Amino acid sequence: MADRGFWLTALAALALTGAAPVPAGAPPARDFGSNLERFDYPWPVQTMTVDVVGELARMAFMDIAADRPNGRTVVLLHGKNFCGATWEGSARALAAAGFRVIIPDQIGFCKSSKPRAAQYSLEMMAALTNRLLVTRGVQRASIVGHSMGGMLAMRYAIMFPAAVDKLVLVNPIGLKDRSEEGVPYTDVDALWASEKRTSFASIKAYQQSNYYHDTWKPAYDRWVWMLAGMYTGSGRDAVALAQAKTSEMIRTQPVAHEFERIAPPTTMIIGTLDRTAFGRQQAPPSLQKFLTAIPANAPGAVQRMRNAVLVKLEGLGHAPQVEAPARFEAALMSALKRPSS
């Protein structure tokens, strides 16, 4: 593996010091490439070529076979500050339970292309995800989406209801329309300028405060290095632009007005200590304190869906699959076994 030596060195330092492998004054993040060319994923990465505004782009994905197939497929959709590789633990548990697992990196993220002319939309991402599944011979699957991936999963279920067996939403964003709450619009240029300042330190500070309720484990560092490593080399400008455009997409394309259109059996899994309130950073200070986080927004959203239940994971934050894999995987397996009616 290309980055094996890097991680062995980091882990050795961790074993000696007992601290996170990124001490103060550490060297800049390693350049993993704008498409994570030098960051290893746990399974072979394949690509599907698509046309995005006249530019050929590659959508990366992993397709993991089960040892003893149960005939079902689970699709894992990553969040905005996550990648397909972040699902490794969940995917291993699912494959061991008999599920085929498909994990795409959406266009604009991680190992997938970041076409400069792309006009990102949840509809585009849902359509490309459906195209990927059809090309892999999958007509119906359980869709699991985390954070932005949860927002995408809801859009996918609205667009392709017959293709969804079960829907599992893990701390999804998009449960509120921030425009209705008075958050002013921030254009792509302003978001782009902000994204260009992204660093390991800024990513970690945001995640520690919002995702992990002011706690931190050394294991989380790998995922921060992964993100920071896309901003380090010559392709950092393209990464920043894609992130800015997808932030604008999230801000302007909430699913909050369409919960009633979500028909498949749905389970929303929420870490009760999640502080994520997308749009808070762009809101004026006088408004920020009124923008509720995901745990406060989830019950109302579930009540409006046709066939949904809420599962609370007490004491966990925005990324329970990273923070407490065993607890999360138990909740996920239960959701996938839930009766259809």
C-alpha positions in Angstrom: 0.0 0.0 0.0 1.3 3.4 -1.0 0.8 5.0 2.4 1.5 2.1 4.6 4.9 3.4 5.7 3.4 6.8 6.6 0.7 5.2 8.8 3.1 2.8 10.5 5.4 5.7 11.3 2.4 7.7 12.7 1.2 4.8 14.7 4.7 4.1 16.1 4.9 7.7 17.3 1.4 7.3 18.9 2.5 4.1 20.7 5.6 5.9 22.1 3.9 9.1 23.1 0.3 8.1 23.8 -0.8 11.2 22.0 -2.4 11.9 18.6 0.1 11.4 15.7 -0.2 15.1 14.7 1.5 17.1 17.5 1.8 20.8 17.5 4.4 21.9 14.9 4.0 18.8 12.8 5.0 19.0 9.1 2.3 19.9 6.5 -0.2 17.2 5.5 1.0 14.7 3.0 0.0 15.3 -0.6 -2.4 12.4 -1.4 -3.5 14.0 -4.7 -6.6 15.9 -5.5 -8.3 12.6 -6.3 -6.7 10.7 -3.4 -4.4 9.0 -5.9 -1.9 8.2 -3.1 -4.3 7.3 -0.4 -5.2 3.6 -0.2 -8.7 2.3 0.1 -9.5 -1.0 1.8 -10.7 -2.7 -1.4 -9.9 -2.3 -5.1 -11.3 0.9 -6.6 -13.1 0.8 -9.9 -14.4 3.7 -11.9 -17.4 4.5 -14.1 -16.9 7.2 -16.8 -19.6 9.8 -17.1 -20.0 13.1 -19.0 -20.3 16.2 -16.9 -21.0 19.4 -18.9 -19.0 18.0 -21.8 -16.1 16.8 -19.7 -15.4 13.2 -19.1 -15.2 12.4 -15.4 -14.6 9.2 -13.4 -16.9 8.1 -10.6 -14.9 5.9 -8.2 -16.5 3.0 -6.3 -15.8 -0.2 -4.4 -17.9 -3.3 -4.9 -17.4 -5.8 -2.0 -18.7 -9.3 -2.3 -20.1 -11.2 0.7 -18.5 -14.5 1.7 -21.9 -16.1 2.0 -24.3 -13.9 0.0 -27.8 -13.4 1.3 -29.0 -11.9 -2.0 -29.2 -8.3 -0.8 -27.1 -5.3 -1.7 -26.3 -2.3 0.6 -25.2 1.0 -0.9 -23.2 3.3 1.5 -23.2 7.0 0.7 -20.5 9.1 2.3 -20.9 12.6 3.9 -19.4 15.8 2.7 -16.4 15.6 5.0 -16.0 11.9 4.6 -15.1 9.4 1.8 -16.0 5.9 0.8 -13.0 4.6 2.8 -14.5 5.9 6.0 -17.2 3.2 5.7 -14.6 0.4 6.0 -15.7 -1.0 9.4 -19.4 -0.9 8.5 -18.7 -2.5 5.1 -16.8 -5.4 6.7 -19.6 -6.0 9.1 -22.2 -6.0 6.3 -20.1 -8.3 4.1 -19.7 -10.7 7.0 -23.5 -10.7 7.4 -24.0 -11.7 3.8 -24.6 -8.4 2.1 -23.0 -7.2 -1.1 -21.7 -3.7 -0.4 -21.2 -0.9 -3.0 -19.5 2.3 -1.9 -19.3 5.2 -4.4 -17.3 8.3 -4.1 -19.6 11.0 -5.5 -18.4 13.2 -8.4 -16.5 16.1 -6.8 -15.3 14.1 -3.8 -12.4 11.9 -2.8 -11.2 9.5 -5.5 -13.7 10.8 -8.0 -13.1 13.5 -10.6 -13.8 17.1 -9.8 -14.8 18.7 -13.1 -14.4 22.4 -13.0 -17.6 23.1 -15.0 -19.8 20.9 -12.9 -23.1 22.3 -11.6 -23.7 20.1 -8.7 -27.1 18.9 -7.6 -28.5 16.1 -5.5 -30.5 15.0 -8.5 -27.3 14.6 -10.6 -25.6 12.6 -7.8 -28.7 10.4 -7.3 -29.0 9.8 -11.1 -25.3 8.8 -11.4 -25.6 6.6 -8.3 -28.5 4.8 -9.9 -26.6 4.5 -13.2 -23.7 2.9 -11.3 -26.0 0.4 -9.7 -27.7 -0.5 -12.9 -24.3 -1.1 -14.6 -23.4 -3.4 -11.7 -26.6 -5.4 -12.2 -28.3 -4.1 -9.1 -32.0 -3.2 -9.6 -32.9 -2.8 -5.9 -30.8 -2.1 -2.8 -30.9 -0.8 0.7 -29.5 2.7 0.7 -27.6 4.0 3.7 -26.6 7.6 3.7 -24.6 9.6 6.3 -24.6 13.4 6.7 -24.7 14.8 3.2 -25.1 11.2 2.1 -28.3 11.1 4.1 -29.5 14.1 2.2 -28.6 12.4 -1.1 -30.2 9.1 0.1 -33.5 10.9 0.7 -33.3 12.5 -2.8 -32.5 9.0 -4.3 -35.5 7.5 -2.5 -37.8 10.2 -3.9 -36.4 9.8 -7.5 -36.1 6.0 -7.5 -38.6 4.6 -5.0 -38.9 1.2 -6.7 -35.1 0.8 -6.5 -35.0 1.2 -2.7 -35.6 -1.8 -0.4 -34.7 0.0 2.9 -33.6 3.5 3.6 -31.2 4.2 6.5 -30.3 7.8 7.3 -27.4 8.4 9.6 -27.3 11.9 11.1 -28.5 13.4 7.8 -28.2 17.1 7.0 -30.8 18.9 5.0 -33.6 18.4 7.6 -34.2 22.2 7.7 -34.4 24.9 5.1 -32.0 27.4 6.4 -33.4 30.1 4.0 -36.7 29.9 5.9 -34.7 30.5 9.1 -33.1 33.6 7.7 -29.6 32.4 7.0 -28.3 34.7 4.2 -27.1 33.2 0.9 -23.3 32.8 0.5 -22.1 32.7 -3.1 -19.6 30.2 -4.5 -16.8 32.7 -4.7 -17.0 33.5 -1.0 -17.3 29.8 -0.2 -14.3 29.0 -2.5 -12.2 31.6 -0.8 -13.0 30.0 2.6 -12.2 26.5 1.3 -8.8 27.6 0.1 -7.8 28.2 3.7 -8.6 24.6 4.7 -5.9 22.8 6.7 -5.4 19.8 8.9 -5.9 22.1 11.9 -9.1 23.7 10.6 -10.6 20.3 9.7 -9.8 18.8 13.1 -11.1 21.8 15.0 -14.4 21.7 13.2 -14.9 17.9 13.6 -13.8 17.9 17.2 -16.4 20.6 18.1 -19.3 19.5 15.9 -18.8 15.8 15.3 -17.2 14.4 18.4 -18.6 16.7 21.1 -15.1 18.1 22.1 -13.5 14.7 22.4 -10.9 13.1 20.2 -9.4 9.7 19.6 -6.1 9.1 17.7 -8.0 6.9 15.2 -9.9 10.0 13.9 -6.6 11.6 12.7 -6.4 9.3 9.7 -9.6 10.7 8.3 -8.5 14.3 8.9 -5.2 13.5 7.1 -7.2 12.0 4.2 -9.2 15.2 3.7 -6.2 17.6 4.3 -4.1 15.6 1.8 -6.4 16.6 -1.0 -5.7 20.3 -0.3 -1.9 20.0 -0.2 -0.7 19.5 -3.8 -1.2 21.1 -7.2 -4.9 20.1 -7.5 -5.9 21.8 -4.3 -7.7 24.6 -6.2 -10.0 22.1 -7.9 -10.7 20.4 -4.6 -11.6 23.7 -2.9 -13.9 24.7 -5.8 -15.7 21.4 -5.7 -16.2 21.7 -2.0 -17.5 25.3 -2.4 -20.0 24.2 -5.1 -21.2 21.3 -3.1 -21.6 23.5 0.0 -23.8 25.8 -2.1 -25.7 22.8 -3.3 -26.5 21.6 0.2 -27.5 25.2 1.2 -29.9 25.7 -1.7 -31.3 22.1 -2.1 -32.8 21.0 1.2 -35.1 18.0 1.2 -37.0 19.5 4.1 -40.2 20.3 2.1 -40.5 16.7 0.6 -40.3 14.3 3.5 -43.9 13.1 2.7 -42.6 11.8 -0.7 -40.2 9.3 1.0 -42.0 6.0 0.7 -39.5 3.1 1.5 -39.2 1.9 5.1 -36.9 4.4 6.7 -34.8 4.3 9.8 -33.1 7.5 11.0 -30.1 6.8 13.3 -29.0 9.8 15.3 -26.1 10.4 17.6 -27.6 12.5 20.3 -24.5 14.6 20.9 -24.2 15.7 17.3 -23.8 19.5 17.1 -24.0 19.8 13.3 -26.2 22.6 12.0 -25.2 23.2 8.4 -25.2 26.9 7.5 -24.4 28.0 11.0 -21.0 29.3 9.9 -22.5 31.6 7.3 -25.2 32.9 9.7 -24.8 36.2 11.6 -23.9 35.7 15.3 -27.4 37.0 16.3 -29.0 34.0 14.4 -26.5 31.2 15.1 -27.8 30.3 18.5 -31.3 29.7 17.0 -30.1 27.2 14.4 -30.9 23.8 15.9 -28.6 20.8 15.3 -29.6 17.5 13.7 -30.8 15.7 16.9 -33.4 18.4 17.5 -34.6 18.3 13.9 -34.8 14.6 13.5 -38.1 13.8 15.3 -40.2 16.2 13.3 -38.7 14.9 10.0 -39.4 11.3 10.9 -43.0 12.1 11.8 -43.6 13.5 8.4 -42.2 10.5 6.5 -44.6 7.7 5.5 -43.0 4.8 7.2 -40.1 5.9 9.4 -38.7 5.3 12.8 -36.1 7.2 14.9 -33.2 5.4 16.6 -31.1 7.4 19.1 -27.6 6.5 19.9 -27.1 8.2 23.3 -23.7 9.8 24.0 -22.5 9.7 20.4 -22.0 12.4 17.9 -22.2 13.0 14.1 -20.2 10.0 13.0 -21.3 7.0 15.1 -19.9 4.6 12.6 -16.4 6.0 13.3 -16.9 6.8 17.0 -18.5 3.6 18.2 -18.5 1.0 15.3 -20.0 -1.9 17.3 -23.0 0.1 18.6 -23.6 1.6 15.2 -23.3 -1.7 13.3 -25.8 -3.3 15.7 -28.3 -0.4 15.0 -27.6 -0.7 11.2 -28.2 -4.4 11.1 -31.5 -4.0 13.0 -32.6 -1.3 10.5 -31.8 -3.5 7.6 -33.8 -6.4 9.1 -36.8 -4.2 9.8 -40.1 -5.4 8.2 -41.2 -3.6 5.1 -44.5 -2.5 6.6 
